């Protein structure tokens, strides 16, 4: 049943008292900064796709290794067997969609020979297409350690994912791959004709290479199924190549990006290379992101080196990025060690914890006509919001710009859906966050327009909840709530306070006992429950009027609140207006 709380002078008195006593959790991502993307999840090796106006970012789940190591020690990557998924439509407020349990999805892979079986999931690359019959297909490729490339398939960007093969898609037995040292770090793209292409490879120089030409970069056409190599594998003559392949297409030409190695750069060697290639660009810095361009990528000698554009993020032991265009702008999506540094600065993590990475985003300047990528400036501030957040739309609890007292382990399923094979969950509407006393989340650039009159908190448990416009500011609204099931708790608020655009809105649980936080929503009317998108044919389990009085089957009211159980087993509410 929904709970309705009236705000008045008494509520203000309660809020002032609670504010004086409550200890608010530290944040490790500073307020006002867009980087790193998440304030509580270690993740790395990013890739991205755009779908229905949202940017979905995928990465290696460094946090899985962090937990496996007891939240200390060095990130050795060996226990990373899942991938993370985030999405946004404004570039500053990110929804965490949970993790893809790749180990479970690929548990049936054959291990004969050993390198065909599943080992790890690193460095994803993702793409999608609409087939001739109108079906949407999503493909996610990942590094199965350094011994191969695997592929997953889904019909939405957040799954559920399946493994279409019973072994790695690319491995040592794939013709043309050897003598590539590390068969990993895929980069995928689909061209204007619907053909898929993939790049991969890395490592120190093989027995046919040298420090300037390690001979490990590979490129291939994909079969129409997108789950196999079609034809021969081509070598890309990428200078000082090391890892981190990705692909783009600009003005009909292929753009291959990669991370350079740590080898010494001889001026004599580089001058000779420039003369042979007919180019004039400077040699790349160590561990920088570089790029090459080709209009006929199946021919090795068609690839032209254009320079380096992505600096080495000094707080990370390596460099891995994806160049992506979203809403007319290009973004450099990369990783660094800023979240770990933030935790260490506040003594929130063991002092010997190291190399746990975080995804960041900065703008990139790209000339598509000439396939020129200018050097990117890596910042802590990150990118500006593309648009305001709409507080009158249902917002998931796991949508946030930053947070305090929230850990990766706090994201849980409301109800396990057995058809979805993920460690966390494929759909954010089936997640909640466990909130302790002092825990909070925040969102940025919130436009209340002419003013909000009510607020709905979907939660389970008991505690005191506050809304603030700054982490250390006085609360502008407070409620006490209690329920043993996931319910909508409603309070009226002052539209003169909740008016216009607010740079920051903090959702603070100053007191919390067994609290599960699912979603929230503001309303410009005296709302009574979150207006969920539901099946109108769902049979209600209970009906109430706006005063909270339960109605019998024969009773009615001008506005009726109906409760029901949705397909995920979550208790929902909807408002019906009875028109004469």
N, C-alpha and C positions, 0 to 999 in steps of 0.2 A: 504494500500500500504506500502511496506517496505521502510524504510528510510536509506540512505547510507551516512555515515559521514567519511570524509577523515581526518586522524590524521597527523599533521605536527607540526612545531614549534609554530604556532598560538594556537594549541590545548594545548600544554604544558604551554604556557603563561596563557591561560584561567584556566587550572587546578591549577596552582600555586596561582592565584588570588582567586579562589573559596576556595582552601584549607585554605587560610589565614583567610577567612571570615566565613566559615561554622562552625556550632556547631554540633558535632557528638554526637548522643544519647549514653547514658550510657548502658553498658551491665551488667546483673546481674549474668551471668554465665561466669567466667573468661576465657579469651582466653587461649587455650592450655589444658583446663580441659575437660574431657569427661563427667564428672558428674556436674550437673544433665543432663539427656538426653535432655531436652528441656530448652531453655533459656527464654521462655515466656508462658509456659502452666503448670499450676498446675495439677498434675495427680498422682495417687497412686494405691496401691493394684495390682501390675503388674502380667501379665501372658504372655505367648508367644507361637508362633508356627513358624516353618520354612517351607517356601514354595518357590520353584523355586529359591533357592540360596539367599533368603532374610529372615531376621528375622523380624517378625511382633510382636510388643508389644502392648498389650491392657491394659487399666487401668480405674479406677474410675475417673470421670471428676470433680476433686476438683475445677476446675476453674469455673464451673457452680455455685457452692455454693459461690465462691469468688465474682462473679458478683452479685448474688442474695443478698449478704450481703453488697453491696455497696463498695466492696473492702476494707472491714475493719471487725473487730470483729472476733469471733471464728468460725471455720469450724464445724458446727453441723451436716453435712452430709445429712440433711433432704431434701434438694432441689437438690441433685445429682440424676438426672434422665436420664443421658446419659453416654456413654463410649467414651474414646479417642482411636485412633489408630495411631501408628507410625511404620515405617519400615526402615531397613538399610541393606546394604550388606557389610559394612566395620566397623561397630560398633562405628563410631564417627560422621558421617554425617547422619542425620535422616530426613526422609520425614514425615511430618504431614499429615495424610489422613483425618483429620476432626473428626467429632464425630458421634456416632451412637445414634440416638434419640430413646432410648428404650421406653420412655413414649408414644411416638406416635405409635411405633410398637405394643405396648401392651395395647393400649387404649380400645380395645374391650374385655379385660379380664373380666370375671365375678367376682363380688365381693361378692358372697354369698356362703359360709360365707366370712366375710370381708378379711380374710388373703389370699384368693385366687386371689384377685384383685391386680393390679399393684400398687406399692408404690414407690420404688426406684430401682436404679441399681448400686450395689457396687461389688467390688472384683470379676472380671470375671475370668473364666478359659476357655480355647479354645483348640480345636483339629480339625483334619480333616482326611478324608479317601477317598480312591478311591473305588467305588462300583464295583461289578462284571461286570456290563455293561460299566465300564470305566468312570462313572460320578463322579466328585469330589464334596464332600459335606463338609461343614464347620459348626461346632457347637460351639456356645458360650453360656456358662452358667453364671449366675450372681445371686448375693444375692438380693432378693426382700425384702429389709430391713432384719431384723432378723427373719422374719416369713415364709421364703420359698426360693426356688431356681427356677429361670425361665430359659428358653432356647430359643435361636434364631438360625436361620439356614440361610445359604447362599451358593452360588456356587463359591465364591472367598473369599480371606481373607479380602477384603475391601467391601464386599457386592455386591449388595443390600441385606440387612438382612430382614427376615420375622419372625413372631412368628408362629410356627407350632401348638401351643396349644392355647386354649382360657382361660387359667388360669395358675398359677404356676405349675411347674412339680413336685416339692416336697414341701409338706406343713404339717401342723399338722395332716391331715387325712391320710398321707402316712403310711402304716403299719410298725411298728418297729421304727418310728422316735422318738416318745415321750418316756421318758420325756426330750428329748433334749431341752435345754433352747433357744438357738439361732439356728434356722434352716437356716444357711447361709454359705457363703464362700466356694463355691464348688471348688473341684479339680478334673480334669477329665483326663483320659488316655485311649488309645486304645491299646490292647495287640497284640501280633504277630498273633493271630487267628482272628483278626478283632472285638473282643468283647470290648465293652466300659464299663468302670468302673468309679464310682464317689465317692468322699469323701466329707463330709460337717459337719457342726455343730460347736458349740462354746458356750461360756458364763461361768458364775460362776457355781460352783457345783450345780447340781440339787438335788432333795430330795432323790436320790439314790446314790449320790456321795459325795466326800470330796475334800479337796484342792489338794491332790496328785492325785486322780482319780476323776475328775469332772463328768465323765460319759456323756460327750456330743459329743464325736467324733463318726462319723458314716461312714459306707462304704457299697456300693451296686453295684450290676451288672445292667447295662443298657440294655434295650430291643434292638433288632436289629435296630429299628428306631432311637435309641439314644435319644428319647424324653420321656422315661418313665422308671420306675424302674422294673426290672425283678427279681422277687423272694423277699426274705426277706432282710431287712436292718440289717447289722452286726455292733456291737459296737467295736470300736478300743480302747483298754485299754491304751490310751496315757497319760503318767504321766505329771501332771501340764499343761494339755491341756487348751488352751483358744480360739484360732481362726486361720484363715489363712491357710486352708487346700490346699495342692497341691499333685499331684501324678506323679511319674516317674516309669519306668521299666528299671532295670539294670541287665543284665545277667540273664534274666528270672525271676527276683524277683521284687516285688512291693516295692517302696520306698515312704513312706508317710511323708510329711513334714508339720509342723504346728508351730504356735507361742505359747510359754509357757505363763502362767499367772503370776500375781504379788504376789501370795501367799508366805508366809514365807516357807522356805525349812528346815524342821527338819532333822537333821543328823540321828536321830534314825529312823524316818519314811523311809528315803532314804536307809539306810543300810538294813532295813527289806525288802524293795522292791527289792533291788539288790540280796539279798539272795534268795528270792522267785523266781526271774526271772533267776537266774544264770548268772548275768552280773556283770561287774566290772567298768562301766563308772561312772563318777562323775555326781552329780545332776545338772540340767540345771540352768543357770542364769535366772533372771526374764526377761520376754519379749524378749526371744531369740528364734531363729529358731531351732527347734529340728527335729529329724527324726527317723522313725521306719521302719523295713524291714520285709517282709513276703513272703513265697513261696506258701502260701495257704490262700489268704486274706479273704476268706469267713468264716474262722474260727478265732474267736476272740483271742484264746490263741496262734495263730501262729505268732502274731506280736511281734517283739523284738525291744526294745528301744536301739538305738545306740549312742545317745548323742546329744549335741547342736552344731551347726556349724555357725549360723548367729548371730552376735552380735546385741544388740539393738542399732539402730541409734539414738543417743542422741538428735538430733534436731527434732525428730518426737515423737508424743505421743504414737504411737503404732508401730507394726512391721508386715510387710506382704511381702513375697517374693516368687519368683519362681525360681527353679533350672532348667536351660535349657542348652542342648548341641547344639552348633552351630559351624559348620566348624571344628569339631574335638575337640573343647574346651568347658568346662562347664563354665557357667556364673551364678552368683548370682544376680538376678534382684530384686531390693527392692525399698523402698521409704524412703526419709528423708525430712528435712525442709530447705535444702540448698538454693533453689531459693528464698524462702521468706526471709531468712537471708540476701541474697545478695541485695534484694530490700530494706530491712530495713537499711542496711549499707549505702545506698545511698539516704535515706529518700524518696524513691519512692513509699512507701505504708504507710498507716496509722499505727501508732506505736502500736495500740492494735490489729492489725491483727494477728491471730495465727492459728496454726495447719493446714495450707494449705501445702500440701505435693508435692514432686517431685520424679519422678522415676530416679533411678541411677543403674549402672551396674558395678560390679567388677568380676574378674576371680575367679573361684572356682577350687580347686584341688580335683578330685574325682577318686577313684579306683573302676571301674565298677565291676571288678571280685569279690571284697569283699563287694561291696556296702558301701564303706567308704567315707564319706564327711568330709574333713578337715576343720578346722575353717577358715572362710573367713576374710580377712582384708578389712575393708571398707575404701575407699580412696576418696579424692576429685579429684585426677588426673584421676581416672577411667582406662579404658582399652586402649590399643594401637590400632591404625588402623590395620585392617586385610589386607588391600590392598589400593593402591592409588585410588583416585577418577578420573574418566575419564572425562575431560572437553569437549571432542569432542562428547559426548553423550548428548542428550537433558536432561537438569536438571530442575526440577520444582523449582519455587521460594521458595516453602515451604520445600525444602531440605536444611538443614543448620546444622552447628556445633554449632553456637551461633548466637546472633542477638542483635540489640539495636534499641529501638524505635518501636519495633514490639510487638503488644499485641495479645492475644488470639482472641479478637473481630475483629482484622484486617484480619483474614482469612475469605474469602467470596466466594460464588459461582459466577462464571462467568455467568452461566445460570442455573436456577433451572430445574432439571430433576425430574418430578413428580413421576416417577416410583421408585425413590430412596428415601426411607423414613428416612432421617437423618437430624439432627439439622444443621450440617455443610455440609458434603458431603462424599460420599463413594469413590470417585476416585479423586486423587490429580490433575490429568490433567484438571479437571473442577473447579479448585480453583485459586484464586489469593490472593495477600497480598496488603492491602492498605498501601502505604508508604508515610510518612510525611517527610518534610525537616529534614535531619540529620539521618533518619532511615537507617539501614544497615542489611545485613545478611552476614554470612561468612561460608566457607567450608574449610576443612582441608585436607592436604596431597594430593595435586592436581598435577598430572603428565602431563606436557605439552609436554614431549618427545622432538623432534627436534625443536619445536617452533610453536606457533599459529600465524596466520596471520590476523585473523579477529575475531570479537566478535559480537554476535547477542543478543539483549535484546528484549524480547517480553513484551510489556507494553502498557498502555494507559495513557493519561494525558501528562503533560509537566514538564520538569525539567532538572537538570544537574546530570549526572550519572558518578561515578568514579569507577575504579578498583584499589585496593590497595593490597599490600602484608603484611600490618600491619595496625591496626586501626588508628594509629597516624602517619603513614608514608605518604610520598608524593604520590599522585596518579601516577600510571604508564600508565593510559589511561583515557581519559575523553570524554564524548559526551554530547551535548545538544539535547534533543528530544522533540517532540510534536506530538500528534495525538489524535483524538477524538474517535477512535476505537482501539481495541486491535491489535497492529501491530508489525512487526519485525523491529527494528532499528539496523542498521548494521554499524560497524566502523572497519577500518583497524587498526591493531596494529603491534608493532615491534616484530618479532619472536625472536630476540636476547634478548628481555626483558622477553617475555613469553616463556621461555625455561626451560627444566628440571623440577624437582619437587619443588613445593612451599609448605611450611608448612601451610600457611594460604593465602586465597584469600578472600578479603572483597569486597562486592558489595554495594556501598554507593550511596544513593540519597541525595546529598548535598542540592539540591533545588528540591522541589516537589509540584506540584499543581494537585490535583485530580488524583494522580498516582495509577494505579493498576498494580502490578508486577506479571507476569504469569510464565515466564520461561526464561532460558538463555542457550547459547551454544557457545563454541569456535569452530574455524575451522582452519585446517592447510592449507587452500587455501583461496582465496579471496571470501568468502561466500557471499551470497546475501540474504539469509533468513534461518530460522531454518528448518532443514530437518526433517519434522514430518513423522511418520509412518501413512500412509493414504491409503484410498481406491483409487486405481489408476483409478477407473471408475468415481470418483467424477468429475462433470462438473465444469470447472473453471469459475469464474465470471469475471476475468480480466487476461490479459497476459502482461508481461513487458520484455524488454531486460535488460542486466546488467547495463545499464546507467540509468535505471528508465523510459525509454520511453515506453508508452503504445503501444501495438501492436494491429493492427486490426485483424479480423478473418482470413484474407488471408496472413498477414505478418508473417514472422518467423525470427529466429535468431539462432546462434550456441548454445546458452544457453538461455532458456526461463524460467522466473519466473511466475508461475501460482498461482493465489489466488482463494480460494474457501471457502465455509462454511462447517465445519465438522458436524458430527452427534450431537455434543453438542451445535451447534449454534455459535462456535468460528471461527473467521476468521483465516485461515491458509495459509501458502505459501509452495510451493514445487518447486524444481529446476529440469528442464528437459534438458537433453543434446540431441540435434538433431544430430544423427550420419548418415553419408552418406553411 
